[in-house]
């Protein structure tokens, strides 16, 4: 066991947690690093880590995950330190959960369930709530026996015994029906999202998606980028908090490039190592927004000592989403906290890059210029004269572009603005 209880009075009412990790020879991520992240996850779930336990093993115990003797040792720690919850750094099977609860006699939570709990607490949109609930049900289904045993041990109205087979089968059918119902609702939500996406694509506004590790500063960066808007492109700031998974629901805001062109910025849920597969599957509809973006901004916390692992984690998830064919700028954020000479990362995962601080605004204007240069569609400033019997065209440009100058002249409306290549070709007959 490492660490000591340093909790002050402000945390005494929080759920007291012991975290445990198993280190295997084949692990790529340092166990202390992984447990540091788990501790942040516990914090995000409104718990406080009292201490941590590490066991080094050649293989996982199929019955207890850790050794049975280590489980009995943890039971003693819990009694000595007044621990109410034990959180494992990996996903546990139903049998492992049940066996560990019998020995330790405390609430046992694995990393997957912890992340699902955080997501359930943070999701605000209808789609986000449905996605999390679906992932929770799919997580719970193969662990039904262990889960029901836990409820009965906690006095969930079943007494002290586990439920009978008939009750378990009833619960299983109920969950399957609920999964089917949620999947139907999500298909309807997906249809609405597709309609909105097609409408955005039809507007000719380029889309820039922010992706990256959780707490890398994506939402802070989004807010900083939309500061360059004016009264015509005003956008509401998104929620920001120094915490893992502060942002779950996709945000869409309007930004403005140095050449005056308006573009759309979309924020996405942050990634994390060992992100549960079922959670990626549940949020795939939302995450697929990156596939329809014109440009990706991969935001990295440059001050994090494990930035290389975080870059690779994001890269692998983008690969799973089949989004690596998109133009991408790696944005090393939080440079106010570190020095460029202290950055060590695998350059195979980084091509176009820029170093900024979203908090102080350092290099944001250069980032906007990079976005302008990296968008696959090139925008040029033009002057158009639209006849008065074609005012629908004027309305189109006013709705989709920033108008630099508008003047009513004798034979039509004169517009000065920056438009994309498609619209230049479509309306070239009106260019003067």
Secondary structure, DSSP 8 states (H G I E B T S, - for coil): -B------GGGTTSEEEEEEEEE-TT-SS-HHHHHHHHHHHHHHTTEEEEEEEEEE-SS-BTTTBS-HHHHHHHHHHHHHHT--EEEESS---HHHHHHHHHHH-SEEEEHHHHHHHHHHHH--SHHHHHHHHHHHHHHHHTTHHHHHHHHHHTTSSS-SS---HHHHHHHHHHHHHHHHHHHHHHHHHHHHHHHHHHHHHHTT--EEEEEEBTTSSHHHHHHHHGGG--TTS--------SSTT---S-EEEEEE-TTS-EEEEEE---B-TT--HHHHHHTHHHHGGGGG-SEEEEEEETT-TTHHHHHHHHHHHHHHTT-TTSEEEEEEE-GGGS-GGG----GGG-SEEEE-BTTTTBTHHHHHHHHHHHSSS-EEEEEEEE-GGGHHHHHHHHHHS-EEEEEEETTEEEEEEEEEHHHHHHTGGGB-
